[in-house]
Amino acid sequence: MPNYGTGNNIKSFKGDLNHLAVWNRALSFAEINEAFGNPQPLFQIGINNNTPFDMRPESETDADYIPGDPWHTMRRAVTAGYKDASLKLPLTAVQRRLPYVVHVDTGTDGQTGGLGLVVNGTTNLTQTATNGGQLYWYVTTNLLVTGTNTFTLYYAGGPSPYISFDWLEVAGSWQVGYEDNSQAEFMIESGAPDDFFVSNPNWMHLERALSSGDTNIMVHFTLPPELVAKYRFRYTTRVISQGDRTNHYYSVEFNGAPLGSYTPAPDGRYLSYLLDRTQVRAGDNIFKVRYESPYVGWMQFDFHRLEILPLPRGTLLRVR
């Protein structure tokens, strides 16, 4: 990497660090990508590599994990003696209005038994953890609060003395922008690039509008393969203001395939599309919203939202 600056100001790195972690061994390319390459989930901990060693034995950690703490402070198992492992996850007012899936990849050390999840005091029926299996809980919006939310995995007994896991995520939904009939949190279309990644917390890096002079908005997001295989997704946005000539034509594409109509959209209309499961990809996905009107003008948007939808026979939470 070339140096920049002069004299005592010479430096070898120009930029900011978002996350730093240190391992006591070399990671494979796939493990690096798991840890750093796909940061879109609301929360994730551990590398999905069939080993629990990114976290620590339950006897060496606290019962609660707060995002931002080192991974080794998170319990890698729940047992009869150390029954619970809790995640204290802060949610904004926007985030708490979205549904999520809690996804756990259990260990490959041959342990089986009951594993349950409690969300803010509400729990589900116990699921059976199998060797290296995947467990999913669909969490509805009425269970979440603005502020700190507690997600607790608990040991419910079984043939094995403990249940371990090497991967935990809360994922599946996101929203960029406030649903408030205003585009003030976004940037003027000429001041931001066409491509926006939902992992970017600065919404001012997203264009507020389509126009005859700047015709594209492309919203990028990632999904893990396990959620792609088991769930459906819905994309929603809203047109809130149009200029020079009302009810302009638009189009919406998803991963290169057409989603939306080319018919004019009046102000205030919600544009909602159920995604074809054959089009949803593990890894990078792209919504492309395009100005198609033959007239000079612009269309402003209120927000962009992806919602994960439950399985027909999904596991819903109930009060214990």
C-alpha positions as protocol buffer text, in pm:
chain_id: "A"
residue {
  index: 1
  type: MET
  ca { x: 0 y: 0 z: 0 }
}
residue {
  index: 2
  type: PRO
  ca { x: 155 y: 336 z: -99 }
}
residue {
  index: 3
  type: ASN
  ca { x: 231 y: 596 z: 165 }
}
residue {
  index: 4
  type: TYR
  ca { x: 62 y: 936 z: 170 }
}
residue {
  index: 5
  type: GLY
  ca { x: 150 y: 1257 z: 352 }
}
residue {
  index: 6
  type: THR
  ca { x: 494 y: 1399 z: 419 }
}
residue {
  index: 7
  type: GLY
  ca { x: 741 y: 1415 z: 709 }
}
residue {
  index: 8
  type: ASN
  ca { x: 598 y: 1299 z: 1041 }
}
residue {
  index: 9
  type: ASN
  ca { x: 255 y: 1277 z: 877 }
}
residue {
  index: 10
  type: ILE
  ca { x: 348 y: 986 z: 648 }
}
residue {
  index: 11
  type: LYS
  ca { x: 90 y: 709 z: 685 }
}
residue {
  index: 12
  type: SER
  ca { x: 30 y: 380 z: 508 }
}
residue {
  index: 13
  type: PHE
  ca { x: -348 y: 361 z: 545 }
}
residue {
  index: 14
  type: LYS
  ca { x: -605 y: 619 z: 441 }
}
residue {
  index: 15
  type: GLY
  ca { x: -954 y: 540 z: 561 }
}
residue {
  index: 16
  type: ASP
  ca { x: -1154 y: 407 z: 854 }
}
residue {
  index: 17
  type: LEU
  ca { x: -1179 y: 62 z: 1011 }
}
residue {
  index: 18
  type: ASN
  ca { x: -1529 y: -76 z: 1063 }
}
residue {
  index: 19
  type: HIS
  ca { x: -1441 y: -396 z: 1249 }
}
residue {
  index: 20
  type: LEU
  ca { x: -1127 y: -564 z: 1376 }
}
residue {
  index: 21
  type: ALA
  ca { x: -1081 y: -919 z: 1506 }
}
residue {
  index: 22
  type: VAL
  ca { x: -775 y: -1135 z: 1575 }
}
residue {
  index: 23
  type: TRP
  ca { x: -753 y: -1514 z: 1550 }
}
residue {
  index: 24
  type: ASN
  ca { x: -478 y: -1746 z: 1669 }
}
residue {
  index: 25
  type: ARG
  ca { x: -469 y: -1924 z: 1334 }
}
residue {
  index: 26
  type: ALA
  ca { x: -488 y: -1845 z: 965 }
}
residue {
  index: 27
  type: LEU
  ca { x: -843 y: -1824 z: 830 }
}
residue {
  index: 28
  type: SER
  ca { x: -949 y: -1967 z: 497 }
}
residue {
  index: 29
  type: PHE
  ca { x: -1094 y: -1742 z: 226 }
}
residue {
  index: 30
  type: ALA
  ca { x: -1442 y: -1880 z: 297 }
}
residue {
  index: 31
  type: GLU
  ca { x: -1406 y: -1806 z: 669 }
}
residue {
  index: 32
  type: ILE
  ca { x: -1292 y: -1449 z: 603 }
}
residue {
  index: 33
  type: ASN
  ca { x: -1592 y: -1396 z: 378 }
}
residue {
  index: 34
  type: GLU
  ca { x: -1824 y: -1536 z: 645 }
}
residue {
  index: 35
  type: ALA
  ca { x: -1684 y: -1299 z: 907 }
}
residue {
  index: 36
  type: PHE
  ca { x: -1637 y: -980 z: 707 }
}
residue {
  index: 37
  type: GLY
  ca { x: -1764 y: -1015 z: 351 }
}
residue {
  index: 38
  type: ASN
  ca { x: -2139 y: -1025 z: 417 }
}
residue {
  index: 39
  type: PRO
  ca { x: -2217 y: -772 z: 691 }
}
residue {
  index: 40
  type: GLN
  ca { x: -2587 y: -724 z: 607 }
}
residue {
  index: 41
  type: PRO
  ca { x: -2754 y: -938 z: 880 }
}
residue {
  index: 42
  type: LEU
  ca { x: -2887 y: -739 z: 1173 }
}
residue {
  index: 43
  type: PHE
  ca { x: -2656 y: -945 z: 1395 }
}
residue {
  index: 44
  type: GLN
  ca { x: -2421 y: -1238 z: 1348 }
}
residue {
  index: 45
  type: ILE
  ca { x: -2156 y: -1403 z: 1561 }
}
residue {
  index: 46
  type: GLY
  ca { x: -1921 y: -1688 z: 1481 }
}
residue {
  index: 47
  type: ILE
  ca { x: -1802 y: -1825 z: 1150 }
}
residue {
  index: 48
  type: ASN
  ca { x: -2023 y: -2091 z: 992 }
}
residue {
  index: 49
  type: ASN
  ca { x: -1740 y: -2345 z: 968 }
}
residue {
  index: 50
  type: ASN
  ca { x: -1852 y: -2636 z: 1190 }
}
residue {
  index: 51
  type: THR
  ca { x: -1625 y: -2536 z: 1478 }
}
residue {
  index: 52
  type: PRO
  ca { x: -1728 y: -2346 z: 1794 }
}
residue {
  index: 53
  type: PHE
  ca { x: -1383 y: -2207 z: 1872 }
}
residue {
  index: 54
  type: ASP
  ca { x: -1463 y: -1848 z: 1771 }
}
residue {
  index: 55
  type: MET
  ca { x: -1652 y: -1835 z: 2102 }
}
residue {
  index: 56
  type: ARG
  ca { x: -1558 y: -1965 z: 2447 }
}
residue {
  index: 57
  type: PRO
  ca { x: -1668 y: -2239 z: 2691 }
}
residue {
  index: 58
  type: GLU
  ca { x: -1976 y: -2142 z: 2887 }
}
residue {
  index: 59
  type: SER
  ca { x: -1786 y: -2158 z: 3219 }
}
residue {
  index: 60
  type: GLU
  ca { x: -1551 y: -1880 z: 3102 }
}
residue {
  index: 61
  type: THR
  ca { x: -1811 y: -1628 z: 2983 }
}
residue {
  index: 62
  type: ASP
  ca { x: -2098 y: -1417 z: 3110 }
}
residue {
  index: 63
  type: ALA
  ca { x: -2457 y: -1516 z: 3048 }
}
residue {
  index: 64
  type: ASP
  ca { x: -2522 y: -1199 z: 2841 }
}
residue {
  index: 65
  type: TYR
  ca { x: -2350 y: -1092 z: 2520 }
}
residue {
  index: 66
  type: ILE
  ca { x: -2364 y: -730 z: 2399 }
}
residue {
  index: 67
  type: PRO
  ca { x: -2285 y: -661 z: 2030 }
}
residue {
  index: 68
  type: GLY
  ca { x: -1944 y: -501 z: 1995 }
}
residue {
  index: 69
  type: ASP
  ca { x: -1787 y: -718 z: 2265 }
}
residue {
  index: 70
  type: PRO
  ca { x: -1519 y: -965 z: 2151 }
}
residue {
  index: 71
  type: TRP
  ca { x: -1663 y: -1289 z: 2016 }
}
residue {
  index: 72
  type: HIS
  ca { x: -1481 y: -1493 z: 2281 }
}
residue {
  index: 73
  type: THR
  ca { x: -1710 y: -1341 z: 2545 }
}
residue {
  index: 74
  type: MET
  ca { x: -2007 y: -1524 z: 2390 }
}
residue {
  index: 75
  type: ARG
  ca { x: -2097 y: -1871 z: 2517 }
}
residue {
  index: 76
  type: ARG
  ca { x: -2050 y: -2145 z: 2260 }
}
residue {
  index: 77
  type: ALA
  ca { x: -2291 y: -2387 z: 2432 }
}
residue {
  index: 78
  type: VAL
  ca { x: -2579 y: -2415 z: 2675 }
}
residue {
  index: 79
  type: THR
  ca { x: -2579 y: -2691 z: 2934 }
}
residue {
  index: 80
  type: ALA
  ca { x: -2763 y: -2811 z: 3241 }
}
residue {
  index: 81
  type: GLY
  ca { x: -2521 y: -2612 z: 3457 }
}
residue {
  index: 82
  type: TYR
  ca { x: -2500 y: -2303 z: 3234 }
}
residue {
  index: 83
  type: LYS
  ca { x: -2848 y: -2318 z: 3093 }
}
residue {
  index: 84
  type: ASP
  ca { x: -2885 y: -1987 z: 2911 }
}
residue {
  index: 85
  type: ALA
  ca { x: -2694 y: -1772 z: 2664 }
}
residue {
  index: 86
  type: SER
  ca { x: -2847 y: -1430 z: 2598 }
}
residue {
  index: 87
  type: LEU
  ca { x: -2794 y: -1168 z: 2332 }
}
residue {
  index: 88
  type: LYS
  ca { x: -2874 y: -807 z: 2429 }
}
residue {
  index: 89
  type: LEU
  ca { x: -2955 y: -654 z: 2091 }
}
residue {
  index: 90
  type: PRO
  ca { x: -3042 y: -283 z: 2055 }
}
residue {
  index: 91
  type: LEU
  ca { x: -3302 y: -203 z: 1788 }
}
residue {
  index: 92
  type: THR
  ca { x: -3401 y: 133 z: 1645 }
}
residue {
  index: 93
  type: ALA
  ca { x: -3765 y: 231 z: 1595 }
}
residue {
  index: 94
  type: VAL
  ca { x: -3730 y: 132 z: 1228 }
}
residue {
  index: 95
  type: GLN
  ca { x: -3566 y: -205 z: 1300 }
}
residue {
  index: 96
  type: ARG
  ca { x: -3818 y: -314 z: 1564 }
}
residue {
  index: 97
  type: ARG
  ca { x: -4103 y: -286 z: 1312 }
}
residue {
  index: 98
  type: LEU
  ca { x: -3956 y: -563 z: 1094 }
}
residue {
  index: 99
  type: PRO
  ca { x: -3979 y: -941 z: 1136 }
}
residue {
  index: 100
  type: TYR
  ca { x: -3658 y: -1147 z: 1162 }
}
residue {
  index: 101
  type: VAL
  ca { x: -3536 y: -1503 z: 1173 }
}
residue {
  index: 102
  type: VAL
  ca { x: -3305 y: -1623 z: 1449 }
}
residue {
  index: 103
  type: HIS
  ca { x: -3087 y: -1885 z: 1285 }
}
residue {
  index: 104
  type: VAL
  ca { x: -2855 y: -2116 z: 1479 }
}
residue {
  index: 105
  type: ASP
  ca { x: -2607 y: -2364 z: 1333 }
}
residue {
  index: 106
  type: THR
  ca { x: -2553 y: -2631 z: 1598 }
}
residue {
  index: 107
  type: GLY
  ca { x: -2217 y: -2795 z: 1663 }
}
residue {
  index: 108
  type: THR
  ca { x: -2082 y: -3106 z: 1496 }
}
residue {
  index: 109
  type: ASP
  ca { x: -1962 y: -3271 z: 1816 }
}
residue {
  index: 110
  type: GLY
  ca { x: -2241 y: -3528 z: 1819 }
}
residue {
  index: 111
  type: GLN
  ca { x: -2463 y: -3357 z: 2077 }
}
residue {
  index: 112
  type: THR
  ca { x: -2842 y: -3369 z: 2046 }
}
residue {
  index: 113
  type: GLY
  ca { x: -3123 y: -3240 z: 2263 }
}
residue {
  index: 114
  type: GLY
  ca { x: -3370 y: -2960 z: 2317 }
}
residue {
  index: 115
  type: LEU
  ca { x: -3286 y: -2597 z: 2237 }
}
residue {
  index: 116
  type: GLY
  ca { x: -3529 y: -2314 z: 2287 }
}
residue {
  index: 117
  type: LEU
  ca { x: -3541 y: -1941 z: 2225 }
}
residue {
  index: 118
  type: VAL
  ca { x: -3697 y: -1668 z: 2441 }
}
residue {
  index: 119
  type: VAL
  ca { x: -3746 y: -1318 z: 2296 }
}
residue {
  index: 120
  type: ASN
  ca { x: -3824 y: -1046 z: 2549 }
}
residue {
  index: 121
  type: GLY
  ca { x: -3997 y: -1296 z: 2775 }
}
residue {
  index: 122
  type: THR
  ca { x: -4185 y: -1477 z: 2497 }
}
residue {
  index: 123
  type: THR
  ca { x: -4076 y: -1824 z: 2395 }
}
residue {
  index: 124
  type: ASN
  ca { x: -4143 y: -2103 z: 2147 }
}
residue {
  index: 125
  type: LEU
  ca { x: -4183 y: -2475 z: 2180 }
}
residue {
  index: 126
  type: THR
  ca { x: -3848 y: -2648 z: 2215 }
}
residue {
  index: 127
  type: GLN
  ca { x: -3677 y: -2755 z: 1893 }
}
residue {
  index: 128
  type: THR
  ca { x: -3454 y: -3058 z: 1862 }
}
residue {
  index: 129
  type: ALA
  ca { x: -3091 y: -2978 z: 1794 }
}
residue {
  index: 130
  type: THR
  ca { x: -2912 y: -3240 z: 1586 }
}
residue {
  index: 131
  type: ASN
  ca { x: -2547 y: -3288 z: 1500 }
}
residue {
  index: 132
  type: GLY
  ca { x: -2455 y: -2994 z: 1275 }
}
residue {
  index: 133
  type: GLY
  ca { x: -2821 y: -2906 z: 1216 }
}
residue {
  index: 134
  type: GLN
  ca { x: -2987 y: -2574 z: 1139 }
}
residue {
  index: 135
  type: LEU
  ca { x: -3256 y: -2428 z: 1367 }
}
residue {
  index: 136
  type: TYR
  ca { x: -3484 y: -2135 z: 1280 }
}
residue {
  index: 137
  type: TRP
  ca { x: -3728 y: -1920 z: 1477 }
}
residue {
  index: 138
  type: TYR
  ca { x: -3944 y: -1662 z: 1302 }
}
residue {
  index: 139
  type: VAL
  ca { x: -3975 y: -1354 z: 1525 }
}
residue {
  index: 140
  type: THR
  ca { x: -4278 y: -1132 z: 1465 }
}
residue {
  index: 141
  type: THR
  ca { x: -4276 y: -756 z: 1515 }
}
residue {
  index: 142
  type: ASN
  ca { x: -4508 y: -758 z: 1818 }
}
residue {
  index: 143
  type: LEU
  ca { x: -4232 y: -930 z: 2018 }
}
residue {
  index: 144
  type: LEU
  ca { x: -3977 y: -653 z: 1966 }
}
residue {
  index: 145
  type: VAL
  ca { x: -3924 y: -315 z: 2130 }
}
residue {
  index: 146
  type: THR
  ca { x: -3734 y: 3 z: 2053 }
}
residue {
  index: 147
  type: GLY
  ca { x: -3419 y: -18 z: 2262 }
}
residue {
  index: 148
  type: THR
  ca { x: -3259 y: -331 z: 2410 }
}
residue {
  index: 149
  type: ASN
  ca { x: -3409 y: -667 z: 2311 }
}
residue {
  index: 150
  type: THR
  ca { x: -3310 y: -992 z: 2481 }
}
residue {
  index: 151
  type: PHE
  ca { x: -3276 y: -1311 z: 2275 }
}
residue {
  index: 152
  type: THR
  ca { x: -3203 y: -1608 z: 2502 }
}
residue {
  index: 153
  type: LEU
  ca { x: -3107 y: -1959 z: 2391 }
}
residue {
  index: 154
  type: TYR
  ca { x: -3181 y: -2211 z: 2664 }
}
residue {
  index: 155
  type: TYR
  ca { x: -3098 y: -2577 z: 2724 }
}
residue {
  index: 156
  type: ALA
  ca { x: -3413 y: -2787 z: 2753 }
}
residue {
  index: 157
  type: GLY
  ca { x: -3256 y: -3125 z: 2827 }
}
residue {
  index: 158
  type: GLY
  ca { x: -3214 y: -3436 z: 2620 }
}
residue {
  index: 159
  type: PRO
  ca { x: -2979 y: -3725 z: 2559 }
}
residue {
  index: 160
  type: SER
  ca { x: -2671 y: -3500 z: 2551 }
}
residue {
  index: 161
  type: PRO
  ca { x: -2541 y: -3295 z: 2845 }
}
residue {
  index: 162
  type: TYR
  ca { x: -2511 y: -2977 z: 2634 }
}
residue {
  index: 163
  type: ILE
  ca { x: -2592 y: -2819 z: 2298 }
}
residue {
  index: 164
  type: SER
  ca { x: -2316 y: -2627 z: 2121 }
}
residue {
  index: 165
  type: PHE
  ca { x: -2333 y: -2388 z: 1827 }
}
residue {
  index: 166
  type: ASP
  ca { x: -2080 y: -2217 z: 1605 }
}
residue {
  index: 167
  type: TRP
  ca { x: -2302 y: -1962 z: 1428 }
}
residue {
  index: 168
  type: LEU
  ca { x: -2586 y: -1738 z: 1536 }
}
residue {
  index: 169
  type: GLU
  ca { x: -2757 y: -1468 z: 1335 }
}
residue {
  index: 170
  type: VAL
  ca { x: -3063 y: -1245 z: 1350 }
}
residue {
  index: 171
  type: ALA
  ca { x: -3138 y: -1164 z: 988 }
}
residue {
  index: 172
  type: GLY
  ca { x: -3374 y: -1154 z: 693 }
}
residue {
  index: 173
  type: SER
  ca { x: -3523 y: -802 z: 691 }
}
residue {
  index: 174
  type: TRP
  ca { x: -3401 y: -445 z: 652 }
}
residue {
  index: 175
  type: GLN
  ca { x: -3534 y: -96 z: 589 }
}
residue {
  index: 176
  type: VAL
  ca { x: -3350 y: 206 z: 454 }
}
residue {
  index: 177
  type: GLY
  ca { x: -3522 y: 535 z: 533 }
}
residue {
  index: 178
  type: TYR
  ca { x: -3810 y: 636 z: 759 }
}
residue {
  index: 179
  type: GLU
  ca { x: -4169 y: 563 z: 655 }
}
residue {
  index: 180
  type: ASP
  ca { x: -4269 y: 924 z: 714 }
}
residue {
  index: 181
  type: ASN
  ca { x: -4362 y: 1071 z: 375 }
}
residue {
  index: 182
  type: SER
  ca { x: -4027 y: 1251 z: 358 }
}
residue {
  index: 183
  type: GLN
  ca { x: -3704 y: 1198 z: 167 }
}
residue {
  index: 184
  type: ALA
  ca { x: -3496 y: 1425 z: 394 }
}
residue {
  index: 185
  type: GLU
  ca { x: -3274 y: 1139 z: 518 }
}
residue {
  index: 186
  type: PHE
  ca { x: -3148 y: 1073 z: 162 }
}
residue {
  index: 187
  type: MET
  ca { x: -2915 y: 1265 z: -70 }
}
residue {
  index: 188
  type: ILE
  ca { x: -3014 y: 1462 z: -379 }
}
residue {
  index: 189
  type: GLU
  ca { x: -2982 y: 1226 z: -675 }
}
residue {
  index: 190
  type: SER
  ca { x: -2693 y: 1416 z: -830 }
}
residue {
  index: 191
  type: GLY
  ca { x: -2494 y: 1399 z: -504 }
}
residue {
  index: 192
  type: ALA
  ca { x: -2478 y: 1023 z: -447 }
}
residue {
  index: 193
  type: PRO
  ca { x: -2377 y: 719 z: -656 }
}
residue {
  index: 194
  type: ASP
  ca { x: -2639 y: 497 z: -816 }
}
residue {
  index: 195
  type: ASP
  ca { x: -2533 y: 198 z: -603 }
}
residue {
  index: 196
  type: PHE
  ca { x: -2621 y: 181 z: -233 }
}
residue {
  index: 197
  type: PHE
  ca { x: -2541 y: -106 z: 5 }
}
residue {
  index: 198
  type: VAL
  ca { x: -2781 y: -156 z: 295 }
}
residue {
  index: 199
  type: SER
  ca { x: -2487 y: -238 z: 524 }
}
residue {
  index: 200
  type: ASN
  ca { x: -2398 y: 134 z: 497 }
}
residue {
  index: 201
  type: PRO
  ca { x: -2555 y: 306 z: 802 }
}
residue {
  index: 202
  type: ASN
  ca { x: -2531 y: 650 z: 638 }
}
residue {
  index: 203
  type: TRP
  ca { x: -2859 y: 689 z: 450 }
}
residue {
  index: 204
  type: MET
  ca { x: -2730 y: 1012 z: 298 }
}
residue {
  index: 205
  type: HIS
  ca { x: -2532 y: 789 z: 61 }
}
residue {
  index: 206
  type: LEU
  ca { x: -2861 y: 683 z: -103 }
}
residue {
  index: 207
  type: GLU
  ca { x: -3025 y: 887 z: -379 }
}
residue {
  index: 208
  type: ARG
  ca { x: -3362 y: 1033 z: -285 }
}
residue {
  index: 209
  type: ALA
  ca { x: -3512 y: 1022 z: -633 }
}
residue {
  index: 210
  type: LEU
  ca { x: -3512 y: 904 z: -990 }
}
residue {
  index: 211
  type: SER
  ca { x: -3508 y: 1167 z: -1261 }
}
residue {
  index: 212
  type: SER
  ca { x: -3485 y: 1207 z: -1635 }
}
residue {
  index: 213
  type: GLY
  ca { x: -3121 y: 1307 z: -1583 }
}
residue {
  index: 214
  type: ASP
  ca { x: -3029 y: 1037 z: -1325 }
}
residue {
  index: 215
  type: THR
  ca { x: -3244 y: 736 z: -1405 }
}
residue {
  index: 216
  type: ASN
  ca { x: -3125 y: 455 z: -1175 }
}
residue {
  index: 217
  type: ILE
  ca { x: -3121 y: 362 z: -807 }
}
residue {
  index: 218
  type: MET
  ca { x: -2960 y: 25 z: -725 }
}
residue {
  index: 219
  type: VAL
  ca { x: -2994 y: -113 z: -372 }
}
residue {
  index: 220
  type: HIS
  ca { x: -2758 y: -400 z: -283 }
}
residue {
  index: 221
  type: PHE
  ca { x: -2803 y: -647 z: 3 }
}
residue {
  index: 222
  type: THR
  ca { x: -2681 y: -993 z: 100 }
}
residue {
  index: 223
  type: LEU
  ca { x: -2860 y: -1304 z: 223 }
}
residue {
  index: 224
  type: PRO
  ca { x: -2718 y: -1624 z: 374 }
}
residue {
  index: 225
  type: PRO
  ca { x: -2787 y: -1943 z: 176 }
}
residue {
  index: 226
  type: GLU
  ca { x: -2986 y: -2105 z: 456 }
}
residue {
  index: 227
  type: LEU
  ca { x: -3248 y: -1827 z: 460 }
}
residue {
  index: 228
  type: VAL
  ca { x: -3266 y: -1818 z: 80 }
}
residue {
  index: 229
  type: ALA
  ca { x: -3350 y: -2189 z: 82 }
}
residue {
  index: 230
  type: LYS
  ca { x: -3625 y: -2172 z: 346 }
}
residue {
  index: 231
  type: TYR
  ca { x: -3804 y: -1835 z: 331 }
}
residue {
  index: 232
  type: ARG
  ca { x: -3971 y: -1589 z: 96 }
}
residue {
  index: 233
  type: PHE
  ca { x: -3914 y: -1215 z: 75 }
}
residue {
  index: 234
  type: ARG
  ca { x: -4112 y: -902 z: -12 }
}
residue {
  index: 235
  type: TYR
  ca { x: -3977 y: -567 z: -132 }
}
residue {
  index: 236
  type: THR
  ca { x: -4172 y: -245 z: -68 }
}
residue {
  index: 237
  type: THR
  ca { x: -4113 y: 121 z: -145 }
}
residue {
  index: 238
  type: ARG
  ca { x: -4337 y: 428 z: -179 }
}
residue {
  index: 239
  type: VAL
  ca { x: -4349 y: 718 z: -426 }
}
residue {
  index: 240
  type: ILE
  ca { x: -4408 y: 1039 z: -230 }
}
residue {
  index: 241
  type: SER
  ca { x: -4351 y: 1326 z: -473 }
}
residue {
  index: 242
  type: GLN
  ca { x: -4312 y: 1383 z: -848 }
}
residue {
  index: 243
  type: GLY
  ca { x: -4208 y: 1689 z: -1042 }
}
residue {
  index: 244
  type: ASP
  ca { x: -4263 y: 1871 z: -1371 }
}
residue {
  index: 245
  type: ARG
  ca { x: -4524 y: 1619 z: -1477 }
}
residue {
  index: 246
  type: THR
  ca { x: -4704 y: 1387 z: -1233 }
}
residue {
  index: 247
  type: ASN
  ca { x: -4742 y: 1010 z: -1249 }
}
residue {
  index: 248
  type: HIS
  ca { x: -4421 y: 920 z: -1425 }
}
residue {
  index: 249
  type: TYR
  ca { x: -4342 y: 575 z: -1556 }
}
residue {
  index: 250
  type: TYR
  ca { x: -4099 y: 355 z: -1362 }
}
residue {
  index: 251
  type: SER
  ca { x: -3971 y: -2 z: -1351 }
}
residue {
  index: 252
  type: VAL
  ca { x: -3833 y: -230 z: -1080 }
}
residue {
  index: 253
  type: GLU
  ca { x: -3586 y: -511 z: -1148 }
}
residue {
  index: 254
  type: PHE
  ca { x: -3453 y: -773 z: -911 }
}
residue {
  index: 255
  type: ASN
  ca { x: -3124 y: -943 z: -999 }
}
residue {
  index: 256
  type: GLY
  ca { x: -3173 y: -845 z: -1362 }
}
residue {
  index: 257
  type: ALA
  ca { x: -3530 y: -976 z: -1397 }
}
residue {
  index: 258
  type: PRO
  ca { x: -3835 y: -745 z: -1421 }
}
residue {
  index: 259
  type: LEU
  ca { x: -4046 y: -716 z: -1106 }
}
residue {
  index: 260
  type: GLY
  ca { x: -4265 y: -414 z: -1150 }
}
residue {
  index: 261
  type: SER
  ca { x: -4510 y: -254 z: -1381 }
}
residue {
  index: 262
  type: TYR
  ca { x: -4429 y: 28 z: -1620 }
}
residue {
  index: 263
  type: THR
  ca { x: -4759 y: 201 z: -1540 }
}
residue {
  index: 264
  type: PRO
  ca { x: -4750 y: 549 z: -1385 }
}
residue {
  index: 265
  type: ALA
  ca { x: -4748 y: 562 z: -1006 }
}
residue {
  index: 266
  type: PRO
  ca { x: -4938 y: 844 z: -830 }
}
residue {
  index: 267
  type: ASP
  ca { x: -4793 y: 1011 z: -521 }
}
residue {
  index: 268
  type: GLY
  ca { x: -4845 y: 808 z: -204 }
}
residue {
  index: 269
  type: ARG
  ca { x: -4863 y: 470 z: -376 }
}
residue {
  index: 270
  type: TYR
  ca { x: -4689 y: 177 z: -210 }
}
residue {
  index: 271
  type: LEU
  ca { x: -4502 y: -41 z: -459 }
}
residue {
  index: 272
  type: SER
  ca { x: -4481 y: -392 z: -313 }
}
residue {
  index: 273
  type: TYR
  ca { x: -4344 y: -704 z: -482 }
}
residue {
  index: 274
  type: LEU
  ca { x: -4324 y: -1063 z: -365 }
}
residue {
  index: 275
  type: LEU
  ca { x: -3988 y: -1196 z: -482 }
}
residue {
  index: 276
  type: ASP
  ca { x: -3972 y: -1510 z: -692 }
}
residue {
  index: 277
  type: ARG
  ca { x: -3770 y: -1761 z: -489 }
}
residue {
  index: 278
  type: THR
  ca { x: -3587 y: -1871 z: -802 }
}
residue {
  index: 279
  type: GLN
  ca { x: -3447 y: -1518 z: -837 }
}
residue {
  index: 280
  type: VAL
  ca { x: -3324 y: -1473 z: -479 }
}
residue {
  index: 281
  type: ARG
  ca { x: -2953 y: -1547 z: -444 }
}
residue {
  index: 282
  type: ALA
  ca { x: -2723 y: -1641 z: -160 }
}
residue {
  index: 283
  type: GLY
  ca { x: -2481 y: -1350 z: -137 }
}
residue {
  index: 284
  type: ASP
  ca { x: -2531 y: -1024 z: -327 }
}
residue {
  index: 285
  type: ASN
  ca { x: -2879 y: -925 z: -449 }
}
residue {
  index: 286
  type: ILE
  ca { x: -2976 y: -604 z: -628 }
}
residue {
  index: 287
  type: PHE
  ca { x: -3297 y: -405 z: -663 }
}
residue {
  index: 288
  type: LYS
  ca { x: -3284 y: -166 z: -958 }
}
residue {
  index: 289
  type: VAL
  ca { x: -3547 y: 108 z: -969 }
}
residue {
  index: 290
  type: ARG
  ca { x: -3547 y: 293 z: -1302 }
}
residue {
  index: 291
  type: TYR
  ca { x: -3709 y: 610 z: -1437 }
}
residue {
  index: 292
  type: GLU
  ca { x: -3891 y: 511 z: -1758 }
}
residue {
  index: 293
  type: SER
  ca { x: -4097 y: 820 z: -1831 }
}
residue {
  index: 294
  type: PRO
  ca { x: -4054 y: 986 z: -2171 }
}
residue {
  index: 295
  type: TYR
  ca { x: -4105 y: 1322 z: -2000 }
}
residue {
  index: 296
  type: VAL
  ca { x: -3860 y: 1543 z: -1812 }
}
residue {
  index: 297
  type: GLY
  ca { x: -3920 y: 1512 z: -1438 }
}
residue {
  index: 298
  type: TRP
  ca { x: -3843 y: 1320 z: -1119 }
}
residue {
  index: 299
  type: MET
  ca { x: -3987 y: 1073 z: -865 }
}
residue {
  index: 300
  type: GLN
  ca { x: -3896 y: 1082 z: -495 }
}
residue {
  index: 301
  type: PHE
  ca { x: -3911 y: 781 z: -262 }
}
residue {
  index: 302
  type: ASP
  ca { x: -3994 y: 749 z: 106 }
}
residue {
  index: 303
  type: PHE
  ca { x: -3804 y: 428 z: 197 }
}
residue {
  index: 304
  type: HIS
  ca { x: -3689 y: 88 z: 68 }
}
residue {
  index: 305
  type: ARG
  ca { x: -3776 y: -224 z: 267 }
}
residue {
  index: 306
  type: LEU
  ca { x: -3718 y: -600 z: 253 }
}
residue {
  index: 307
  type: GLU
  ca { x: -3930 y: -829 z: 471 }
}
residue {
  index: 308
  type: ILE
  ca { x: -3868 y: -1197 z: 534 }
}
residue {
  index: 309
  type: LEU
  ca { x: -4189 y: -1400 z: 523 }
}
residue {
  index: 310
  type: PRO
  ca { x: -4253 y: -1710 z: 735 }
}
residue {
  index: 311
  type: LEU
  ca { x: -4276 y: -2063 z: 609 }
}
residue {
  index: 312
  type: PRO
  ca { x: -4630 y: -2194 z: 559 }
}
residue {
  index: 313
  type: ARG
  ca { x: -4571 y: -2413 z: 864 }
}
residue {
  index: 314
  type: GLY
  ca { x: -4321 y: -2181 z: 1033 }
}
residue {
  index: 315
  type: THR
  ca { x: -4228 y: -2190 z: 1400 }
}
residue {
  index: 316
  type: LEU
  ca { x: -4408 y: -1900 z: 1570 }
}
residue {
  index: 317
  type: LEU
  ca { x: -4342 y: -1786 z: 1923 }
}
residue {
  index: 318
  type: ARG
  ca { x: -4594 y: -1810 z: 2203 }
}
residue {
  index: 319
  type: VAL
  ca { x: -4610 y: -1705 z: 2567 }
}
residue {
  index: 320
  type: ARG
  ca { x: -4463 y: -1968 z: 2797 }
}
